[in-house]
Structure formats: C-alpha cells, structure tokens
Amino acid sequence: MTATAPKRAFITGITGQDGSYLAELLLSKGYEVHGLIRRASTFNTVRIDHLFEDPHAPGHRLTLHYGDLTDGSRLVTLLSTIRPDEVYNLAAQSHVRVSFDEPEYTGDSTGLGSVRLLEAVRLAGIDCRYYQASSSEMFGATPPPQDETTPFYPRSPYGAAKVYSYWITKNYREAFGLFAVNGILFNHESPRRGETFVTRKITRAVARIAAGEQSELYMGNLDAVRDWGYAPEYVEAMWRMLQHDTPQDYVVATNTAYTVRDFLEFSFRHVGLDWEKFVKFDERYLRPTEVDALVGDFSLAQRELGWTPAVTTPRLAQIMVDHDVAALASGRSHLRDEVDWQV
C-alpha cells in the first residue's frame, strides 16, 4: 500500500505577515510548501527563518523560488514544474499610503500581478485551487457594515488595484472554470506586521517610549475607524475557503469598530502610559483621500466555513505591545538570522 502524497501549495508573498503564518499553518497540516520570493542583495526572509529546512535534507517540505509577479513567463515555468494543488496569491505592494506615491508600481504588482498568476495557472494546465487576497480597502467610501454584496468604492491606488484583482479572479472562475476565490480580508495585524503600518508603528513606539528610548510619536488621522483582527486566525480562513465544496468569495472580519485613537489608548494603557502626552500630529501621514470606516460582516464565512474570530482590537493591541516590549528588552527588534535558503 503506497502512502498518499502530501498536498502541495504555492504561496506568493510568503515572506510577508500573512505568508509566514500561512506557511506555518500548511506545514502543520502536512503540506509541501513552495514560496515565491524576490531576489535581493540582503536577506529578506526574517518572518520565515524559523521554518528553515536544509534543502539538501531528504523529505524537506519548504522550498523557496526566486520570481516576481511582474514576470509572467517565470510564473508559468514555476507552476508547470511545481504543479501545486493550491495557489495562494498574497503578494502585493500593500501599503495604502505608499500606493499614492507609487501608483504605477502598485497597479502593476497588486493588480496586473494577479492576472499574470491566473494566466500562469491556466497556461500551465494544472488542476488547482486558487486564493486571491482581496482587501476591505476595495469598499473605501461605501458606509459600513460591509459584506460580500457591498458595492466597491476604492479611495486609493491600492484599493483600485485590488478591485481589478477581485474581478479578474471572478472572471477566470466563470470563463475558465477555475476554482478561484477572493478572500476579502479586513485589517489584520500581528507582531509580524510591517513596521510602517499604523498598528505596528504604534506598538513599537509604545515599547520604545516605555523604555525611555523615544519621546514622541507622530501620527496622521486618528478618527479613522477600522475592524482589526488577528492575522494567524485570518490565514485559517484562507485555507478553509479552498477546502470548501464550491468556490465562493468571503468577507473575513470581526464586525467590531475601533478608531486609531482607540488603538493608541489600548496600547499605551497596557504599559501604564497616557497616549496624549506622547502623540503629535503630522499632516504628512494623511492620505489624499481618506477611508473613514471599514467594518466587516463575516456572517457568510461563519455560516459556510465555520470560521469565527477570537481576538479583537483590545487584546490584539496587548499582544503586539507585549511582543515589542520583549523584543526591545532582548535586543531583538529585528530577528535576522542569516539563513542560506539555497533557492
């Protein structure tokens, strides 16, 4: 009797917050995981270094490949060789404020990158299930609560690029019969969140201020309302979408609403400080067009996938502050183990 071969997954954006948690989840489920990374002259695998396996060792289940969503021919070659059962497209220029400074690159990587990957799946002729990372930023100016039927009204180049990715994914599902789904994820954070994103910017500053290494924190719009969840829980929802019987798009959120000001208060209060004594306004952090409120209704995911979030914003802020306080105390603000991945 022959053993069943493990499922094989291909993840773009594996070195990002979501990609690293998803790789952990899939490896824990026995998957063989392949990840796409961009070539750089410095190591950029910090979030997945703890998953390192010697590529020379027999039976290793994590392999990284150089490539980019702007290079369609490379994607075809990789998918034809790897032949994954599941493809997760998490790669993007995902910083909303930066998308105003780099709209063309954002459109190319975040928008057109998705159709290059979908076309690579089609041209490679592989039978796989495809997950597209869509975003609550697609809703933009449409009032909350937002669900799968809410009209899109993006307010940034990033949001507009994600709308393109959403619709092209649906089109490939309907035109070519691909099992392709959109996960419309609302803001989700963790200690692995990039340091320029507002939640991590806050929690790192709180750790430094509490330690006496920083005296001020400059912020933009404090009135923006967001629905913040916990990234490890959200990647579980991604996986569940691809295990469902039929392809369907889902909102993933917590259906709770907090302002940036609330996040500041939760974070500073956790270390016994008054945020108003340290936070100052800087208009450079304002967006040309603001998104006032994003609050997601995850009822469909709860009903069809059995997915329910456990962590909401107050607890999330504590988790992130605790991590950054501990990292600062141990001198590990950046965990950069220089691992040779042999990709």
ABEGO torsion letter per residue (X at the ends): XBBBBBBBBBBBGAABAAAAAAAAAAAAAGBBBBBBBBBBABBAAAAAAAABBBAABBGBABBBBBEBAABAAAAAAAAAAAGBABBBBABBBABAAAAAABAAAAAAAAAAAAAAAAAAAAAAGBBBBBBBBBBAAAAEABBOBBBAABBBBBABAAAAAAAAAAAAAAAAAAAAGBBBBBBBBBBBBBAABBAABAAAAAAAAAAAAAAGABABBBBBBAABBBBBBBAAAAAAAAAAAAABABBBBBBBBAGBBBBAAAAAAAAAAAAGBBAAAABBBBAAABBABBBABBBBBAAAAAAAAGBBBABBAAAAAAAAAAAAAAAAAAGAABBBBBBBAGX
